Amino acid sequence: MTETYSPPEQIGPNNVIYWSTSKQVLEGVKQGKAIIKKALIFLKLGLVDYDQIDKVFLVHPIPNYNKTTYRIHRRDKHFACSCQFYNQVSKHWEHPTCSHIQAVKFWLEIKRWNKT
């Protein structure tokens, strides 16, 4: 059986994690599922891209949700992201991740599988 994903009708704190600039903390639904859900939204909306000139991955903003395009680059065998969440968790996690990095990893897997 194949599972399909449908993005939520409305994006908000109940189904997406977000950075509260006033509180300086991550808010929204529980991190694990939320990171994957948000990564899938980026994929579904075609918001992942690669900049050949700067050699970085780009995750463009979700329309009507945010305005920032985040830059993801390889750091040794891992990825690093310019988002607030990544910068917060990188202080505490050995190999931090975020929804943008997960979206890039999924995007790369899809590209790899489509070549075969």
N, CA, C and O atoms as a GROMACS GRO file, in nm:
protein
  464
    1MET      N    1   0.084  -0.118   0.000
    1MET     CA    2   0.000   0.000   0.000
    1MET      C    3   0.089   0.125   0.000
    1MET      O    4   0.183   0.134   0.079
    2THR      N    5   0.061   0.219  -0.087
    2THR     CA    6   0.136   0.343  -0.096
    2THR      C    7   0.068   0.451  -0.015
    2THR      O    8  -0.052   0.475  -0.029
    3GLU      N    9   0.146   0.517   0.071
    3GLU     CA   10   0.092   0.628   0.146
    3GLU      C   11   0.112   0.756   0.068
    3GLU      O   12   0.214   0.774   0.002
    4THR      N   13   0.015   0.844   0.075
    4THR     CA   14   0.029   0.974   0.010
    4THR      C   15   0.025   1.082   0.116
    4THR      O   16  -0.027   1.062   0.226
    5TYR      N   17   0.079   1.195   0.083
    5TYR     CA   18   0.082   1.307   0.176
    5TYR      C   19   0.002   1.422   0.119
    5TYR      O   20   0.019   1.459   0.002
    6SER      N   21  -0.083   1.479   0.200
    6SER     CA   22  -0.156   1.600   0.163
    6SER      C   23  -0.118   1.708   0.262
    6SER      O   24  -0.126   1.687   0.383
    7PRO      N   25  -0.076   1.823   0.212
    7PRO     CA   26  -0.041   1.930   0.307
    7PRO      C   27  -0.165   1.977   0.381
    7PRO      O   28  -0.276   1.964   0.331
    8PRO      N   29  -0.146   2.030   0.500
    8PRO     CA   30  -0.262   2.079   0.576
    8PRO      C   31  -0.331   2.193   0.503
    8PRO      O   32  -0.267   2.269   0.429
    9GLU      N   33  -0.461   2.205   0.524
    9GLU     CA   34  -0.535   2.314   0.461
    9GLU      C   35  -0.489   2.449   0.514
    9GLU      O   36  -0.484   2.548   0.440
   10GLN      N   37  -0.455   2.452   0.640
   10GLN     CA   38  -0.409   2.576   0.702
   10GLN      C   39  -0.280   2.548   0.778
   10GLN      O   40  -0.273   2.451   0.854
   11ILE      N   41  -0.180   2.630   0.757
   11ILE     CA   42  -0.053   2.614   0.825
   11ILE      C   43  -0.052   2.704   0.948
   11ILE      O   44  -0.081   2.823   0.939
   12GLY      N   45  -0.018   2.645   1.062
   12GLY     CA   46  -0.016   2.722   1.186
   12GLY      C   47   0.058   2.649   1.295
   12GLY      O   48   0.118   2.545   1.269
   13PRO      N   49   0.055   2.699   1.416
   13PRO     CA   50   0.131   2.640   1.526
   13PRO      C   51   0.087   2.499   1.564
   13PRO      O   52   0.161   2.429   1.634
   14ASN      N   53  -0.030   2.456   1.521
   14ASN     CA   54  -0.075   2.321   1.554
   14ASN      C   55  -0.020   2.214   1.460
   14ASN      O   56  -0.029   2.095   1.489
   15ASN      N   57   0.039   2.256   1.346
   15ASN     CA   58   0.091   2.155   1.254
   15ASN      C   59   0.228   2.189   1.196
   15ASN      O   60   0.277   2.116   1.110
   16VAL      N   61   0.291   2.296   1.241
   16VAL     CA   62   0.424   2.334   1.192
   16VAL      C   63   0.503   2.393   1.310
   16VAL      O   64   0.447   2.468   1.390
   17ILE      N   65   0.631   2.358   1.318
   17ILE     CA   66   0.713   2.423   1.419
   17ILE      C   67   0.762   2.556   1.364
   17ILE      O   68   0.779   2.573   1.244
   18TYR      N   69   0.783   2.650   1.454
   18TYR     CA   70   0.828   2.782   1.411
   18TYR      C   71   0.908   2.846   1.523
   18TYR      O   72   0.898   2.808   1.639
   19TRP      N   73   0.988   2.944   1.485
   19TRP     CA   74   1.072   3.015   1.580
   19TRP      C   75   0.998   3.138   1.629
   19TRP      O   76   0.959   3.223   1.549
   20SER      N   77   0.979   3.149   1.759
   20SER     CA   78   0.916   3.266   1.818
   20SER      C   79   1.024   3.371   1.841
   20SER      O   80   1.109   3.355   1.929
   21THR      N   81   1.022   3.477   1.763
   21THR     CA   82   1.124   3.581   1.779
   21THR      C   83   1.107   3.656   1.910
   21THR      O   84   1.205   3.705   1.966
   22SER      N   85   0.985   3.665   1.960
   22SER     CA   86   0.964   3.736   2.086
   22SER      C   87   1.015   3.655   2.205
   22SER      O   88   1.074   3.711   2.297
   23LYS      N   89   0.991   3.522   2.203
   23LYS     CA   90   1.034   3.437   2.313
   23LYS      C   91   1.173   3.376   2.291
   23LYS      O   92   1.235   3.327   2.385
   24GLN      N   93   1.222   3.381   2.168
   24GLN     CA   94   1.351   3.322   2.131
   24GLN      C   95   1.355   3.172   2.158
   24GLN      O   96   1.455   3.119   2.207
   25VAL      N   97   1.245   3.103   2.126
   25VAL     CA   98   1.236   2.958   2.142
   25VAL      C   99   1.158   2.899   2.025
   25VAL      O  100   1.088   2.969   1.952
   26LEU      N  101   1.173   2.768   2.009
   26LEU     CA  102   1.097   2.696   1.909
   26LEU      C  103   0.960   2.666   1.966
   26LEU      O  104   0.948   2.620   2.080
   27GLU      N  105   0.855   2.690   1.888
   27GLU     CA  106   0.719   2.663   1.933
   27GLU      C  107   0.646   2.582   1.828
   27GLU      O  108   0.696   2.562   1.717
   28GLY      N  109   0.528   2.535   1.863
   28GLY     CA  110   0.449   2.456   1.771
   28GLY      C  111   0.436   2.313   1.820
   28GLY      O  112   0.452   2.287   1.939
   29VAL      N  113   0.408   2.220   1.728
   29VAL     CA  114   0.389   2.080   1.764
   29VAL      C  115   0.521   2.014   1.801
   29VAL      O  116   0.627   2.074   1.781
   30LYS      N  117   0.516   1.894   1.853
   30LYS     CA  118   0.637   1.824   1.896
   30LYS      C  119   0.738   1.816   1.782
   30LYS      O  120   0.702   1.792   1.667
   31GLN      N  121   0.865   1.838   1.816
   31GLN     CA  122   0.971   1.857   1.718
   31GLN      C  123   0.985   1.745   1.615
   31GLN      O  124   0.986   1.773   1.495
   32GLY      N  125   0.997   1.621   1.658
   32GLY     CA  126   1.026   1.512   1.565
   32GLY      C  127   0.931   1.503   1.447
   32GLY      O  128   0.972   1.512   1.332
   33LYS      N  129   0.804   1.485   1.477
   33LYS     CA  130   0.704   1.475   1.370
   33LYS      C  131   0.693   1.605   1.294
   33LYS      O  132   0.675   1.604   1.172
   34ALA      N  133   0.704   1.715   1.363
   34ALA     CA  134   0.690   1.845   1.298
   34ALA      C  135   0.802   1.870   1.197
   34ALA      O  136   0.777   1.927   1.091
   35ILE      N  137   0.924   1.829   1.229
   35ILE     CA  138   1.036   1.847   1.136
   35ILE      C  139   1.008   1.772   1.006
   35ILE      O  140   1.028   1.826   0.897
   36ILE      N  141   0.963   1.648   1.018
   36ILE     CA  142   0.932   1.567   0.899
   36ILE      C  143   0.813   1.625   0.824
   36ILE      O  144   0.817   1.636   0.701
   37LYS      N  145   0.708   1.663   0.895
   37LYS     CA  146   0.590   1.721   0.830
   37LYS      C  147   0.626   1.846   0.751
   37LYS      O  148   0.584   1.863   0.637
   38LYS      N  149   0.705   1.933   0.814
   38LYS     CA  150   0.741   2.057   0.746
   38LYS      C  151   0.832   2.028   0.626
   38LYS      O  152   0.819   2.092   0.522
   39ALA      N  153   0.923   1.932   0.640
   39ALA     CA  154   1.010   1.894   0.528
   39ALA      C  155   0.926   1.845   0.411
   39ALA      O  156   0.954   1.877   0.295
   40LEU      N  157   0.824   1.767   0.440
   40LEU     CA  158   0.736   1.716   0.334
   40LEU      C  159   0.657   1.828   0.267
   40LEU      O  160   0.629   1.822   0.147
   41ILE      N  161   0.621   1.930   0.344
   41ILE     CA  162   0.553   2.046   0.285
   41ILE      C  163   0.645   2.116   0.185
   41ILE      O  164   0.603   2.152   0.075
   42PHE      N  165   0.772   2.135   0.224
   42PHE     CA  166   0.868   2.197   0.132
   42PHE      C  167   0.879   2.116   0.002
   42PHE      O  168   0.882   2.174  -0.106
   43LEU      N  169   0.883   1.984   0.014
   43LEU     CA  170   0.892   1.899  -0.105
   43LEU      C  171   0.766   1.907  -0.190
   43LEU      O  172   0.773   1.926  -0.312
   44LYS      N  173   0.653   1.892  -0.126
   44LYS     CA  174   0.524   1.894  -0.196
   44LYS      C  175   0.505   2.024  -0.276
   44LYS      O  176   0.451   2.023  -0.386
   45LEU      N  177   0.552   2.135  -0.218
   45LEU     CA  178   0.535   2.265  -0.283
   45LEU      C  179   0.651   2.298  -0.378
   45LEU      O  180   0.652   2.406  -0.439
   46GLY      N  181   0.747   2.208  -0.392
   46GLY     CA  182   0.860   2.230  -0.484
   46GLY      C  183   0.951   2.343  -0.440
   46GLY      O  184   0.999   2.420  -0.524
   47LEU      N  185   0.977   2.355  -0.310
   47LEU     CA  186   1.052   2.468  -0.258
   47LEU      C  187   1.201   2.439  -0.236
   47LEU      O  188   1.274   2.526  -0.187
   48VAL      N  189   1.246   2.318  -0.271
   48VAL     CA  190   1.387   2.283  -0.254
   48VAL      C  191   1.458   2.300  -0.388
   48VAL      O  192   1.406   2.262  -0.493
   49ASP      N  193   1.576   2.358  -0.383
   49ASP     CA  194   1.650   2.393  -0.505
   49ASP      C  195   1.800   2.383  -0.476
   49ASP      O  196   1.841   2.375  -0.361
   50TYR      N  197   1.880   2.383  -0.582
   50TYR     CA  198   2.025   2.385  -0.565
   50TYR      C  199   2.082   2.502  -0.644
   50TYR      O  200   2.052   2.519  -0.762
   51ASP      N  201   2.164   2.582  -0.580
   51ASP     CA  202   2.229   2.696  -0.644
   51ASP      C  203   2.366   2.651  -0.695
   51ASP      O  204   2.459   2.630  -0.617
   52GLN      N  205   2.376   2.635  -0.828
   52GLN     CA  206   2.500   2.586  -0.890
   52GLN      C  207   2.617   2.683  -0.871
   52GLN      O  208   2.732   2.640  -0.860
   53ILE      N  209   2.588   2.811  -0.865
   53ILE     CA  210   2.693   2.911  -0.854
   53ILE      C  211   2.755   2.910  -0.714
   53ILE      O  212   2.877   2.900  -0.700
   54ASP      N  213   2.670   2.919  -0.612
   54ASP     CA  214   2.720   2.923  -0.474
   54ASP      C  215   2.741   2.784  -0.415
   54ASP      O  216   2.798   2.770  -0.306
   55LYS      N  217   2.695   2.681  -0.487
   55LYS     CA  218   2.709   2.542  -0.440
   55LYS      C  219   2.641   2.520  -0.305
   55LYS      O  220   2.699   2.458  -0.215
   56VAL      N  221   2.519   2.570  -0.291
   56VAL     CA  222   2.440   2.550  -0.170
   56VAL      C  223   2.299   2.507  -0.209
   56VAL      O  224   2.251   2.539  -0.318
   57PHE      N  225   2.235   2.436  -0.119
   57PHE     CA  226   2.094   2.403  -0.137
   57PHE      C  227   2.012   2.518  -0.082
   57PHE      O  228   2.052   2.584   0.014
   58LEU      N  229   1.899   2.542  -0.144
   58LEU     CA  230   1.809   2.648  -0.100
   58LEU      C  231   1.674   2.588  -0.067
   58LEU      O  232   1.622   2.504  -0.141
   59VAL      N  233   1.616   2.630   0.044
   59VAL     CA  234   1.479   2.593   0.075
   59VAL      C  235   1.402   2.725   0.084
   59VAL      O  236   1.422   2.806   0.174
   60HIS      N  237   1.314   2.743  -0.014
   60HIS     CA  238   1.240   2.868  -0.027
   60HIS      C  239   1.124   2.872   0.072
   60HIS      O  240   1.081   2.768   0.121
   61PRO      N  241   1.074   2.991   0.102
   61PRO     CA  242   0.967   3.003   0.203
   61PRO      C  243   0.834   2.944   0.157
   61PRO      O  244   0.802   2.941   0.038
   62ILE      N  245   0.759   2.897   0.255
   62ILE     CA  246   0.623   2.850   0.230
   62ILE      C  247   0.538   2.974   0.204
   62ILE      O  248   0.534   3.064   0.287
   63PRO      N  249   0.469   2.979   0.090
   63PRO     CA  250   0.388   3.098   0.059
   63PRO      C  251   0.287   3.130   0.170
   63PRO      O  252   0.221   3.041   0.223
   64ASN      N  253   0.277   3.256   0.201
   64ASN     CA  254   0.186   3.307   0.304
   64ASN      C  255   0.216   3.256   0.444
   64ASN      O  256   0.132   3.266   0.533
   65TYR      N  257   0.336   3.201   0.464
   65TYR     CA  258   0.373   3.152   0.597
   65TYR      C  259   0.500   3.221   0.648
   65TYR      O  260   0.504   3.271   0.760
   66ASN      N  261   0.603   3.222   0.564
   66ASN     CA  262   0.726   3.292   0.602
   66ASN      C  263   0.790   3.354   0.478
   66ASN      O  264   0.741   3.335   0.367
   67LYS      N  265   0.899   3.427   0.497
   67LYS     CA  266   0.957   3.503   0.386
   67LYS      C  267   1.104   3.472   0.361
   67LYS      O  268   1.163   3.528   0.268
   68THR      N  269   1.164   3.386   0.440
   68THR     CA  270   1.308   3.365   0.433
   68THR      C  271   1.344   3.241   0.352
   68THR      O  272   1.285   3.135   0.372
   69THR      N  273   1.439   3.255   0.261
   69THR     CA  274   1.498   3.140   0.193
   69THR      C  275   1.621   3.099   0.273
   69THR      O  276   1.711   3.180   0.297
   70TYR      N  277   1.624   2.972   0.314
   70TYR     CA  278   1.735   2.924   0.395
   70TYR      C  279   1.838   2.853   0.308
   70TYR      O  280   1.803   2.786   0.210
   71ARG      N  281   1.964   2.868   0.344
   71ARG     CA  282   2.077   2.811   0.271
   71ARG      C  283   2.131   2.692   0.350
   71ARG      O  284   2.162   2.703   0.468
   72ILE      N  285   2.142   2.579   0.281
   72ILE     CA  286   2.192   2.457   0.344
   72ILE      C  287   2.318   2.416   0.269
   72ILE      O  288   2.317   2.404   0.147
   73HIS      N  289   2.425   2.395   0.343
   73HIS     CA  290   2.550   2.353   0.280
   73HIS      C  291   2.607   2.233   0.356
   73HIS      O  292   2.575   2.208   0.472
   74ARG      N  293   2.692   2.161   0.285
   74ARG     CA  294   2.755   2.045   0.347
   74ARG      C  295   2.866   2.092   0.440
   74ARG      O  296   2.942   2.183   0.407
   75ARG      N  297   2.872   2.030   0.555
   75ARG     CA  298   2.978   2.056   0.652
   75ARG      C  299   3.033   1.917   0.686
   75ARG      O  300   2.972   1.842   0.763
   76ASP      N  301   3.148   1.885   0.629
   76ASP     CA  302   3.205   1.750   0.640
   76ASP      C  303   3.103   1.650   0.584
   76ASP      O  304   3.064   1.660   0.468
   77LYS      N  305   3.061   1.554   0.665
   77LYS     CA  306   2.965   1.453   0.619
   77LYS      C  307   2.822   1.490   0.653
   77LYS      O  308   2.730   1.412   0.629
   78HIS      N  309   2.803   1.609   0.708
   78HIS     CA  310   2.671   1.652   0.753
   78HIS      C  311   2.630   1.780   0.682
   78HIS      O  312   2.704   1.833   0.599
   79PHE      N  313   2.513   1.830   0.717
   79PHE     CA  314   2.463   1.953   0.660
   79PHE      C  315   2.453   2.060   0.768
   79PHE      O  316   2.442   2.029   0.887
   80ALA      N  317   2.457   2.185   0.726
   80ALA     CA  318   2.435   2.298   0.815
   80ALA      C  319   2.333   2.390   0.748
   80ALA      O  320   2.331   2.403   0.626
   81CYS      N  321   2.248   2.452   0.829
   81CYS     CA  322   2.141   2.538   0.778
   81CYS      C  323   2.152   2.677   0.841
   81CYS      O  324   2.204   2.693   0.952
   82SER      N  325   2.103   2.776   0.770
   82SER     CA  326   2.107   2.914   0.819
   82SER      C  327   1.987   2.950   0.906
   82SER      O  328   1.975   3.066   0.949
   83CYS      N  329   1.897   2.855   0.935
   83CYS     CA  330   1.776   2.887   1.012
   83CYS      C  331   1.804   2.899   1.162
   83CYS      O  332   1.906   2.851   1.212
   84GLN      N  333   1.711   2.964   1.232
   84GLN     CA  334   1.724   2.986   1.375
   84GLN      C  335   1.723   2.855   1.453
   84GLN      O  336   1.800   2.838   1.548
   85PHE      N  337   1.636   2.762   1.414
   85PHE     CA  338   1.627   2.635   1.485
   85PHE      C  339   1.760   2.561   1.479
   85PHE      O  340   1.809   2.514   1.582
   86TYR      N  341   1.819   2.551   1.362
   86TYR     CA  342   1.948   2.483   1.348
   86TYR      C  343   2.052   2.550   1.436
   86TYR      O  344   2.128   2.482   1.505
   87ASN      N  345   2.057   2.681   1.434
   87ASN     CA  346   2.157   2.752   1.513
   87ASN      C  347   2.136   2.732   1.663
   87ASN      O  348   2.233   2.733   1.739
   88GLN      N  349   2.011   2.714   1.706
   88GLN     CA  350   1.985   2.686   1.847
   88GLN      C  351   2.027   2.544   1.883
   88GLN      O  352   2.099   2.523   1.981
   89VAL      N  353   1.981   2.446   1.805
   89VAL     CA  354   2.008   2.306   1.841
   89VAL      C  355   2.153   2.266   1.816
   89VAL      O  356   2.202   2.171   1.877
   90SER      N  357   2.223   2.336   1.729
   90SER     CA  358   2.362   2.300   1.702
   90SER      C  359   2.449   2.321   1.825
   90SER      O  360   2.559   2.265   1.834
   91LYS      N  361   2.401   2.399   1.919
   91LYS     CA  362   2.474   2.419   2.044
   91LYS      C  363   2.461   2.297   2.136
   91LYS      O  364   2.543   2.278   2.226
   92HIS      N  365   2.357   2.215   2.112
   92HIS     CA  366   2.326   2.107   2.204
   92HIS      C  367   2.332   1.968   2.141
   92HIS      O  368   2.350   1.869   2.213
   93TRP      N  369   2.318   1.957   2.010
   93TRP     CA  370   2.316   1.827   1.942
   93TRP      C  371   2.447   1.808   1.867
   93TRP      O  372   2.503   1.903   1.812
   94GLU      N  373   2.496   1.684   1.865
   94GLU     CA  374   2.619   1.655   1.793
   94GLU      C  375   2.599   1.670   1.641
   94GLU      O  376   2.682   1.729   1.572
   95HIS      N  377   2.489   1.615   1.591
   95HIS     CA  378   2.457   1.625   1.448
   95HIS      C  379   2.318   1.685   1.434
   95HIS      O  380   2.221   1.613   1.410
   96PRO      N  381   2.307   1.817   1.448
   96PRO     CA  382   2.174   1.879   1.445
   96PRO      C  383   2.108   1.868   1.309
   96PRO      O  384   2.173   1.851   1.206
   97THR      N  385   1.977   1.879   1.311
   97THR     CA  386   1.899   1.880   1.188
   97THR      C  387   1.786   1.981   1.204
   97THR      O  388   1.763   2.035   1.312
   98CYS      N  389   1.718   2.004   1.096
   98CYS     CA  390   1.600   2.092   1.096
   98CYS      C  391   1.514   2.050   0.978
   98CYS      O  392   1.552   1.962   0.901
   99SER      N  393   1.399   2.112   0.964
   99SER     CA  394   1.308   2.075   0.855
   99SER      C  395   1.371   2.105   0.719
   99SER      O  396   1.343   2.035   0.621
  100HIS      N  397   1.454   2.208   0.711
  100HIS     CA  398   1.517   2.243   0.584
  100HIS      C  399   1.621   2.138   0.543
  100HIS      O  400   1.627   2.100   0.426
  101ILE      N  401   1.701   2.093   0.639
  101ILE     CA  402   1.799   1.988   0.610
  101ILE      C  403   1.728   1.858   0.573
  101ILE      O  404   1.768   1.790   0.480
  102GLN      N  405   1.622   1.824   0.646
  102GLN     CA  406   1.547   1.703   0.613
  102GLN      C  407   1.486   1.712   0.474
  102GLN      O  408   1.486   1.613   0.400
  103ALA      N  409   1.436   1.828   0.436
  103ALA     CA  410   1.380   1.846   0.302
  103ALA      C  411   1.487   1.825   0.197
  103ALA      O  412   1.461   1.761   0.095
  104VAL      N  413   1.607   1.876   0.219
  104VAL     CA  414   1.719   1.857   0.125
  104VAL      C  415   1.755   1.709   0.116
  104VAL      O  416   1.777   1.658   0.006
  105LYS      N  417   1.762   1.640   0.228
  105LYS     CA  418   1.796   1.497   0.227
  105LYS      C  419   1.692   1.417   0.149
  105LYS      O  420   1.728   1.331   0.069
  106PHE      N  421   1.564   1.445   0.174
  106PHE     CA  422   1.458   1.378   0.098
  106PHE      C  423   1.469   1.409  -0.050
  106PHE      O  424   1.456   1.320  -0.134
  107TRP      N  425   1.493   1.536  -0.083
  107TRP     CA  426   1.504   1.582  -0.221
  107TRP      C  427   1.619   1.509  -0.292
  107TRP      O  428   1.604   1.466  -0.407
  108LEU      N  429   1.732   1.495  -0.224
  108LEU     CA  430   1.846   1.423  -0.282
  108LEU      C  431   1.813   1.276  -0.306
  108LEU      O  432   1.852   1.219  -0.408
  109GLU      N  433   1.743   1.215  -0.211
  109GLU     CA  434   1.702   1.075  -0.229
  109GLU      C  435   1.608   1.060  -0.348
  109GLU      O  436   1.622   0.965  -0.426
  110ILE      N  437   1.514   1.150  -0.362
  110ILE     CA  438   1.422   1.145  -0.475
  110ILE      C  439   1.498   1.160  -0.606
  110ILE      O  440   1.472   1.086  -0.701
  111LYS      N  441   1.592   1.253  -0.612
  111LYS     CA  442   1.675   1.272  -0.732
  111LYS      C  443   1.754   1.145  -0.763
  111LYS      O  444   1.763   1.102  -0.878
  112ARG      N  445   1.811   1.086  -0.658
  112ARG     CA  446   1.891   0.964  -0.677
  112ARG      C  447   1.804   0.850  -0.729
  112ARG      O  448   1.844   0.780  -0.822
  113TRP      N  449   1.687   0.831  -0.672
  113TRP     CA  450   1.599   0.723  -0.714
  113TRP      C  451   1.542   0.748  -0.854
  113TRP      O  452   1.517   0.653  -0.928
  114ASN      N  453   1.520   0.872  -0.890
  114ASN     CA  454   1.468   0.902  -1.024
  114ASN      C  455   1.572   0.878  -1.134
  114ASN      O  456   1.536   0.862  -1.250
  115LYS      N  457   1.700   0.875  -1.097
  115LYS     CA  458   1.806   0.846  -1.194
  115LYS      C  459   1.814   0.698  -1.227
  115LYS      O  460   1.860   0.660  -1.335
  116THR      N  461   1.770   0.612  -1.135
  116THR     CA  462   1.780   0.467  -1.157
  116THR      C  463   1.660   0.412  -1.226
  116THR      O  464   1.653   0.291  -1.251
   0.00000   0.00000   0.00000
